[in-house]
């Protein structure tokens, strides 16, 4: 039944339904808002990636110490 997957005419039908539902006036505004959101997301992800190496290099590694029986009892 779904052996062919998504064909181009399926995408055409989806595009027509979206245009009918939302109207041609709102689509450019929606696309503009989506593009702006994607740019913000990309810049924030890049900022987090740039900050991450500085944070990991500042962390200190604590070595576990061996506990003897005499020290554990006191």
C-alpha positions in Angstrom: 0.0 0.0 0.0 2.8 2.5 0.9 5.5 0.9 -1.2 5.9 4.0 -3.4 6.1 6.4 -0.5 5.7 10.1 -1.0 5.3 11.0 -4.7 5.5 14.5 -6.2 1.7 14.7 -6.7 1.2 14.0 -3.0 3.2 17.1 -2.2 1.2 19.1 -4.8 -2.0 18.1 -3.0 -0.6 19.0 0.4 0.5 22.4 -1.0 -3.0 23.1 -2.5 -4.7 22.1 0.8 -2.3 24.4 2.8 -3.0 27.3 0.4 -6.8 26.8 0.7 -6.7 26.5 4.5 -4.4 29.4 5.3 -4.9 31.7 2.3 -2.3 33.2 0.1 -2.1 36.4 2.2 -0.8 34.6 5.4 1.6 32.3 3.7 4.4 34.9 3.1 4.1 36.1 6.6 4.3 32.6 8.0 7.3 31.8 5.8 9.0 35.0 7.0 8.4 34.2 10.6 9.6 30.6 10.1 12.8 31.9 8.5 13.4 34.3 11.3 12.9 31.6 13.9 15.3 29.3 12.1 18.0 32.0 12.0 17.5 32.7 15.8 17.7 28.9 16.5 20.9 28.6 14.4 22.6 31.6 16.1 21.7 30.3 19.6 22.9 26.8 18.8 26.2 28.3 17.5 26.6 30.4 20.7 26.0 27.4 22.9 28.6 25.4 20.9 31.1 28.2 21.2 30.6 28.5 25.0 30.7 24.7 25.6 34.5 24.1 25.0 35.3 26.9 27.4 33.1 25.4 30.1 34.5 21.9 29.8 38.1 23.0 29.9 37.4 24.9 33.2 36.1 21.8 34.9 38.4 20.1 37.3 38.8 16.3 37.5 38.5 14.9 41.0 40.4 11.6 41.6 38.7 9.2 44.0 40.7 8.5 47.1 41.2 5.1 48.8 39.5 4.7 52.1 41.1 2.4 54.7 39.3 0.6 57.4 40.7 2.8 60.2 39.6 6.0 58.5 36.1 4.6 57.7 35.4 3.8 61.3 36.2 7.2 62.7 
